[in-house]
Amino acid sequence: MTSIPANDLRALGDVCAVVEGYSRALGGCLAPDVRIWLASPEQGLTAAIESASGVAAGTRALARLAPSDVTMVASVRSDRACWAEVARQAGGVAESCIAGLTYDRGGRVCRLVWLRAPLVPSFEASAGDGAPDARPVLESYLEALMNSRFREAADVWMGKIRERRADSTADTYASCLRNQVLLQLGELRLG
């Protein structure tokens, strides 16, 4: 697993540009039969997953996230997939997003997953403590994403949530994940 070289970021850059609000034709980087899933950041009964098929419908779905300020935080790739952590700011609301792109044999995006969550504030270290290096955690998480089904990656994510959130909050996350997200995406192959 390595960081994506700059010349391999074209498709991800084009997707982020549409999310930012730039009109850009995604037809060159998307396969004609591309499937796109966009998760809302809401929790509980208001959470939703939008699905779109095809270049035009997928572009319209991504454009509904605009206007946004998007910053790529980190990315990893394999020969067939790319995953990136993206910080998104829209309408005064900050989000942490995970974008996953899977490529067909021709190098075009055949599947795109855009997961959204409210931005989690960064860890505040006291004067005597050093903040832990989060990069190994992110890389192990993204490696699990590359080599698993969505359900397995969600289990890893829920483990991290249970470490950092109150039991009642983690139970709510788990319920939403189980009843809304995994029903649609649980068996989706990620890598």
Phi and psi restraints in degrees (value plus and minus 20) as a CYANA .aco file:
   2 THR   PHI    -157.8  -117.8
   2 THR   PSI     145.2   185.2
   3 SER   PHI     -89.9   -49.9
   3 SER   PSI     130.0   170.0
   4 ILE   PHI     -95.4   -55.4
   4 ILE   PSI     107.6   147.6
   5 PRO   PHI     -83.2   -43.2
   5 PRO   PSI     134.3   174.3
   6 ALA   PHI     -74.9   -34.9
   6 ALA   PSI     -57.0   -17.0
   7 ASN   PHI     -93.4   -53.4
   7 ASN   PSI     -31.6     8.4
   8 ASP   PHI    -115.2   -75.2
   8 ASP   PSI     -15.4    24.6
   9 LEU   PHI    -114.8   -74.8
   9 LEU   PSI     -15.1    24.9
  10 ARG   PHI     -77.5   -37.5
  10 ARG   PSI     -72.1   -32.1
  11 ALA   PHI     -83.3   -43.3
  11 ALA   PSI     -65.8   -25.8
  12 LEU   PHI     -83.9   -43.9
  12 LEU   PSI     -60.6   -20.6
  13 GLY   PHI     -82.7   -42.7
  13 GLY   PSI     -60.2   -20.2
  14 ASP   PHI     -84.8   -44.8
  14 ASP   PSI     -61.9   -21.9
  15 VAL   PHI     -82.2   -42.2
  15 VAL   PSI     -67.1   -27.1
  16 CYS   PHI     -82.5   -42.5
  16 CYS   PSI     -55.9   -15.9
  17 ALA   PHI     -83.1   -43.1
  17 ALA   PSI     -59.9   -19.9
  18 VAL   PHI     -85.1   -45.1
  18 VAL   PSI     -61.7   -21.7
  19 VAL   PHI     -83.2   -43.2
  19 VAL   PSI     -53.9   -13.9
  20 GLU   PHI     -92.3   -52.3
  20 GLU   PSI     -42.0    -2.0
  21 GLY   PHI      94.9   134.9
  21 GLY   PSI     -17.0    23.0
  22 TYR   PHI    -100.4   -60.4
  22 TYR   PSI     112.1   152.1
  23 SER   PHI     -98.0   -58.0
  23 SER   PSI      99.6   139.6
  24 ARG   PHI    -163.2  -123.2
  24 ARG   PSI     116.1   156.1
  25 ALA   PHI     -98.3   -58.3
  25 ALA   PSI     101.5   141.5
  26 LEU   PHI    -113.0   -73.0
  26 LEU   PSI     -21.3    18.7
  27 GLY   PHI     -76.1   -36.1
  27 GLY   PSI     -52.4   -12.4
  28 GLY   PHI     -91.9   -51.9
  28 GLY   PSI     -48.9    -8.9
  29 CYS   PHI    -123.7   -83.7
  29 CYS   PSI     -33.0     7.0
  30 LEU   PHI    -121.9   -81.9
  30 LEU   PSI     118.1   158.1
  31 ALA   PHI     -88.2   -48.2
  31 ALA   PSI     128.7   168.7
  32 PRO   PHI     -76.3   -36.3
  32 PRO   PSI     -52.1   -12.1
  33 ASP   PHI    -122.0   -82.0
  33 ASP   PSI       7.7    47.7
  34 VAL   PHI     -75.8   -35.8
  34 VAL   PSI     122.4   162.4
  35 ARG   PHI    -132.9   -92.9
  35 ARG   PSI     111.4   151.4
  36 ILE   PHI    -146.7  -106.7
  36 ILE   PSI     112.9   152.9
  37 TRP   PHI    -142.3  -102.3
  37 TRP   PSI     109.1   149.1
  38 LEU   PHI    -142.0  -102.0
  38 LEU   PSI     101.0   141.0
  39 ALA   PHI    -115.3   -75.3
  39 ALA   PSI     118.4   158.4
  40 SER   PHI    -100.3   -60.3
  40 SER   PSI     136.8   176.8
  41 PRO   PHI    -103.7   -63.7
  41 PRO   PSI     -26.7    13.3
  42 GLU   PHI     -87.5   -47.5
  42 GLU   PSI     140.2   180.2
  43 GLN   PHI    -135.7   -95.7
  43 GLN   PSI     145.1   185.1
  44 GLY   PHI      51.8    91.8
  44 GLY   PSI    -166.3  -126.3
  45 LEU   PHI     -89.2   -49.2
  45 LEU   PSI     -38.3     1.7
  46 THR   PHI    -108.6   -68.6
  46 THR   PSI     -24.3    15.7
  47 ALA   PHI     -87.3   -47.3
  47 ALA   PSI     129.1   169.1
  48 ALA   PHI    -171.3  -131.3
  48 ALA   PSI     136.3   176.3
  49 ILE   PHI    -145.6  -105.6
  49 ILE   PSI     105.3   145.3
  50 GLU   PHI    -119.4   -79.4
  50 GLU   PSI     116.7   156.7
  51 SER   PHI    -140.4  -100.4
  51 SER   PSI     119.8   159.8
  52 ALA   PHI    -157.6  -117.6
  52 ALA   PSI     124.0   164.0
  53 SER   PHI    -141.6  -101.6
  53 SER   PSI     114.1   154.1
  54 GLY   PHI      74.4   114.4
  54 GLY   PSI     141.3   181.3
  55 VAL   PHI     -85.0   -45.0
  55 VAL   PSI     -69.2   -29.2
  56 ALA   PHI     -84.3   -44.3
  56 ALA   PSI     -68.8   -28.8
  57 ALA   PHI     -84.8   -44.8
  57 ALA   PSI     -58.8   -18.8
  58 GLY   PHI     -85.5   -45.5
  58 GLY   PSI     -61.9   -21.9
  59 THR   PHI     -83.5   -43.5
  59 THR   PSI     -62.6   -22.6
  60 ARG   PHI     -82.4   -42.4
  60 ARG   PSI     -61.3   -21.3
  61 ALA   PHI     -83.4   -43.4
  61 ALA   PSI     -65.3   -25.3
  62 LEU   PHI     -85.1   -45.1
  62 LEU   PSI     -58.3   -18.3
  63 ALA   PHI     -84.7   -44.7
  63 ALA   PSI     -44.0    -4.0
  64 ARG   PHI     -88.4   -48.4
  64 ARG   PSI     -34.8     5.2
  65 LEU   PHI    -101.3   -61.3
  65 LEU   PSI     -31.4     8.6
  66 ALA   PHI    -102.9   -62.9
  66 ALA   PSI     138.3   178.3
  67 PRO   PHI     -99.9   -59.9
  67 PRO   PSI     124.5   164.5
  68 SER   PHI    -164.2  -124.2
  68 SER   PSI     134.2   174.2
  69 ASP   PHI    -121.7   -81.7
  69 ASP   PSI     103.4   143.4
  70 VAL   PHI    -140.9  -100.9
  70 VAL   PSI     113.1   153.1
  71 THR   PHI    -149.2  -109.2
  71 THR   PSI     104.2   144.2
  72 MET   PHI     -97.8   -57.8
  72 MET   PSI     102.8   142.8
  73 VAL   PHI    -111.2   -71.2
  73 VAL   PSI     -65.5   -25.5
  74 ALA   PHI    -178.9  -138.9
  74 ALA   PSI     137.5   177.5
  75 SER   PHI    -172.3  -132.3
  75 SER   PSI     132.7   172.7
  76 VAL   PHI    -158.8  -118.8
  76 VAL   PSI     139.9   179.9
  77 ARG   PHI    -168.3  -128.3
  77 ARG   PSI     141.2   181.2
  78 SER   PHI    -150.6  -110.6
  78 SER   PSI    -194.6  -154.6
  79 ASP   PHI     -85.7   -45.7
  79 ASP   PSI     -47.0    -7.0
  80 ARG   PHI    -132.9   -92.9
  80 ARG   PSI     -25.3    14.7
  81 ALA   PHI    -172.1  -132.1
  81 ALA   PSI     140.8   180.8
  82 CYS   PHI    -161.5  -121.5
  82 CYS   PSI     115.9   155.9
  83 TRP   PHI    -146.4  -106.4
  83 TRP   PSI     121.3   161.3
  84 ALA   PHI    -160.8  -120.8
  84 ALA   PSI     123.2   163.2
  85 GLU   PHI    -111.9   -71.9
  85 GLU   PSI     106.9   146.9
  86 VAL   PHI    -147.2  -107.2
  86 VAL   PSI     110.4   150.4
  87 ALA   PHI    -112.0   -72.0
  87 ALA   PSI     109.6   149.6
  88 ARG   PHI    -145.9  -105.9
  88 ARG   PSI     113.2   153.2
  89 GLN   PHI    -142.3  -102.3
  89 GLN   PSI     103.5   143.5
  90 ALA   PHI    -168.0  -128.0
  90 ALA   PSI     108.4   148.4
  91 GLY   PHI      37.1    77.1
  91 GLY   PSI      14.8    54.8
  92 GLY   PHI      58.8    98.8
  92 GLY   PSI     -14.6    25.4
  93 VAL   PHI    -131.4   -91.4
  93 VAL   PSI     108.9   148.9
  94 ALA   PHI    -119.6   -79.6
  94 ALA   PSI     119.0   159.0
  95 GLU   PHI    -151.3  -111.3
  95 GLU   PSI     132.7   172.7
  96 SER   PHI    -124.2   -84.2
  96 SER   PSI     108.4   148.4
  97 CYS   PHI    -144.5  -104.5
  97 CYS   PSI     129.7   169.7
  98 ILE   PHI    -137.8   -97.8
  98 ILE   PSI     102.3   142.3
  99 ALA   PHI    -129.1   -89.1
  99 ALA   PSI     109.0   149.0
 100 GLY   PHI    -143.2  -103.2
 100 GLY   PSI     107.4   147.4
 101 LEU   PHI    -141.1  -101.1
 101 LEU   PSI     111.8   151.8
 102 THR   PHI    -134.6   -94.6
 102 THR   PSI     115.4   155.4
 103 TYR   PHI    -122.9   -82.9
 103 TYR   PSI     125.9   165.9
 104 ASP   PHI    -103.4   -63.4
 104 ASP   PSI    -197.8  -157.8
 105 ARG   PHI     -83.3   -43.3
 105 ARG   PSI     -43.7    -3.7
 106 GLY   PHI    -106.8   -66.8
 106 GLY   PSI     -19.3    20.7
 107 GLY   PHI      67.0   107.0
 107 GLY   PSI     -15.2    24.8
 108 ARG   PHI    -112.2   -72.2
 108 ARG   PSI     133.5   173.5
 109 VAL   PHI     -92.3   -52.3
 109 VAL   PSI     101.4   141.4
 110 CYS   PHI    -125.9   -85.9
 110 CYS   PSI     -36.1     3.9
 111 ARG   PHI    -168.3  -128.3
 111 ARG   PSI     114.3   154.3
 112 LEU   PHI    -153.5  -113.5
 112 LEU   PSI     108.0   148.0
 113 VAL   PHI    -140.2  -100.2
 113 VAL   PSI     108.3   148.3
 114 TRP   PHI    -143.9  -103.9
 114 TRP   PSI      83.3   123.3
 115 LEU   PHI    -115.7   -75.7
 115 LEU   PSI     116.8   156.8
 116 ARG   PHI    -145.2  -105.2
 116 ARG   PSI     123.7   163.7
 117 ALA   PHI    -168.9  -128.9
 117 ALA   PSI     130.5   170.5
 118 PRO   PHI     -76.2   -36.2
 118 PRO   PSI     121.7   161.7
 119 LEU   PHI     -81.4   -41.4
 119 LEU   PSI     109.8   149.8
 120 VAL   PHI    -111.3   -71.3
 120 VAL   PSI     105.0   145.0
 121 PRO   PHI     -78.3   -38.3
 121 PRO   PSI     127.3   167.3
 122 SER   PHI     -87.2   -47.2
 122 SER   PSI     137.2   177.2
 123 PHE   PHI     -88.1   -48.1
 123 PHE   PSI     109.3   149.3
 124 GLU   PHI    -118.7   -78.7
 124 GLU   PSI      93.2   133.2
 125 ALA   PHI    -109.8   -69.8
 125 ALA   PSI     122.1   162.1
 126 SER   PHI     -95.8   -55.8
 126 SER   PSI     149.8   189.8
 127 ALA   PHI     -76.4   -36.4
 127 ALA   PSI     -55.0   -15.0
 128 GLY   PHI    -107.8   -67.8
 128 GLY   PSI     -34.7     5.3
 129 ASP   PHI    -125.1   -85.1
 129 ASP   PSI     125.0   165.0
 130 GLY   PHI    -116.8   -76.8
 130 GLY   PSI     125.3   165.3
 131 ALA   PHI     -90.7   -50.7
 131 ALA   PSI     118.6   158.6
 132 PRO   PHI     -88.1   -48.1
 132 PRO   PSI     129.1   169.1
 133 ASP   PHI     -95.2   -55.2
 133 ASP   PSI      94.7   134.7
 134 ALA   PHI    -101.6   -61.6
 134 ALA   PSI     -36.0     4.0
 135 ARG   PHI     -78.6   -38.6
 135 ARG   PSI     -64.2   -24.2
 136 PRO   PHI     -81.5   -41.5
 136 PRO   PSI     -54.4   -14.4
 137 VAL   PHI     -85.8   -45.8
 137 VAL   PSI     -66.6   -26.6
 138 LEU   PHI     -82.0   -42.0
 138 LEU   PSI     -65.0   -25.0
 139 GLU   PHI     -84.2   -44.2
 139 GLU   PSI     -59.0   -19.0
 140 SER   PHI     -88.8   -48.8
 140 SER   PSI     -57.2   -17.2
 141 TYR   PHI     -83.8   -43.8
 141 TYR   PSI     -67.1   -27.1
 142 LEU   PHI     -88.0   -48.0
 142 LEU   PSI     -53.3   -13.3
 143 GLU   PHI     -83.2   -43.2
 143 GLU   PSI     -61.3   -21.3
 144 ALA   PHI     -82.6   -42.6
 144 ALA   PSI     -58.5   -18.5
 145 LEU   PHI     -82.2   -42.2
 145 LEU   PSI     -62.5   -22.5
 146 MET   PHI     -85.8   -45.8
 146 MET   PSI     -48.5    -8.5
 147 ASN   PHI    -133.7   -93.7
 147 ASN   PSI       5.0    45.0
 148 SER   PHI    -167.2  -127.2
 148 SER   PSI    -199.7  -159.7
 149 ARG   PHI    -111.5   -71.5
 149 ARG   PSI     140.8   180.8
 150 PHE   PHI     -76.2   -36.2
 150 PHE   PSI     -59.9   -19.9
 151 ARG   PHI     -77.9   -37.9
 151 ARG   PSI     -61.3   -21.3
 152 GLU   PHI     -88.1   -48.1
 152 GLU   PSI     -61.3   -21.3
 153 ALA   PHI     -85.5   -45.5
 153 ALA   PSI     -56.1   -16.1
 154 ALA   PHI     -84.9   -44.9
 154 ALA   PSI     -54.8   -14.8
 155 ASP   PHI     -83.6   -43.6
 155 ASP   PSI     -61.4   -21.4
 156 VAL   PHI     -82.9   -42.9
 156 VAL   PSI     -65.6   -25.6
 157 TRP   PHI     -81.6   -41.6
 157 TRP   PSI     -63.7   -23.7
 158 MET   PHI     -84.0   -44.0
 158 MET   PSI     -53.8   -13.8
 159 GLY   PHI     -80.2   -40.2
 159 GLY   PSI     -62.1   -22.1
 160 LYS   PHI     -87.5   -47.5
 160 LYS   PSI     -59.2   -19.2
 161 ILE   PHI     -82.8   -42.8
 161 ILE   PSI     -63.7   -23.7
 162 ARG   PHI     -83.0   -43.0
 162 ARG   PSI     -48.8    -8.8
 163 GLU   PHI     -92.5   -52.5
 163 GLU   PSI     -47.8    -7.8
 164 ARG   PHI    -133.0   -93.0
 164 ARG   PSI     -29.4    10.6
 165 ARG   PHI    -142.7  -102.7
 165 ARG   PSI     140.0   180.0
 166 ALA   PHI     -82.3   -42.3
 166 ALA   PSI     133.1   173.1
 167 ASP   PHI     -76.2   -36.2
 167 ASP   PSI     -62.4   -22.4
 168 SER   PHI     -85.5   -45.5
 168 SER   PSI     -58.3   -18.3
 169 THR   PHI     -87.1   -47.1
 169 THR   PSI     -66.0   -26.0
 170 ALA   PHI     -81.7   -41.7
 170 ALA   PSI     -58.9   -18.9
 171 ASP   PHI     -83.4   -43.4
 171 ASP   PSI     -59.6   -19.6
 172 THR   PHI     -84.1   -44.1
 172 THR   PSI     -65.6   -25.6
 173 TYR   PHI     -78.0   -38.0
 173 TYR   PSI     -67.0   -27.0
 174 ALA   PHI     -82.4   -42.4
 174 ALA   PSI     -61.0   -21.0
 175 SER   PHI     -83.8   -43.8
 175 SER   PSI     -65.9   -25.9
 176 CYS   PHI     -82.9   -42.9
 176 CYS   PSI     -64.2   -24.2
 177 LEU   PHI     -80.1   -40.1
 177 LEU   PSI     -68.4   -28.4
 178 ARG   PHI     -86.8   -46.8
 178 ARG   PSI     -65.9   -25.9
 179 ASN   PHI    -106.6   -66.6
 179 ASN   PSI     -38.6     1.4
 180 GLN   PHI    -141.9  -101.9
 180 GLN   PSI     -64.6   -24.6
 181 VAL   PHI    -105.4   -65.4
 181 VAL   PSI     -71.7   -31.7
 182 LEU   PHI     -86.9   -46.9
 182 LEU   PSI     -46.6    -6.6
 183 LEU   PHI     -80.9   -40.9
 183 LEU   PSI     -55.1   -15.1
 184 GLN   PHI    -112.0   -72.0
 184 GLN   PSI     -58.7   -18.7
 185 LEU   PHI    -137.2   -97.2
 185 LEU   PSI     -20.6    19.4
 186 GLY   PHI     -74.0   -34.0
 186 GLY   PSI     -61.7   -21.7
 187 GLU   PHI    -116.7   -76.7
 187 GLU   PSI     -13.0    27.0
 188 LEU   PHI     -83.7   -43.7
 188 LEU   PSI     106.1   146.1
 189 ARG   PHI     -97.4   -57.4
 189 ARG   PSI     108.6   148.6
 190 LEU   PHI    -114.3   -74.3
 190 LEU   PSI     -48.3    -8.3
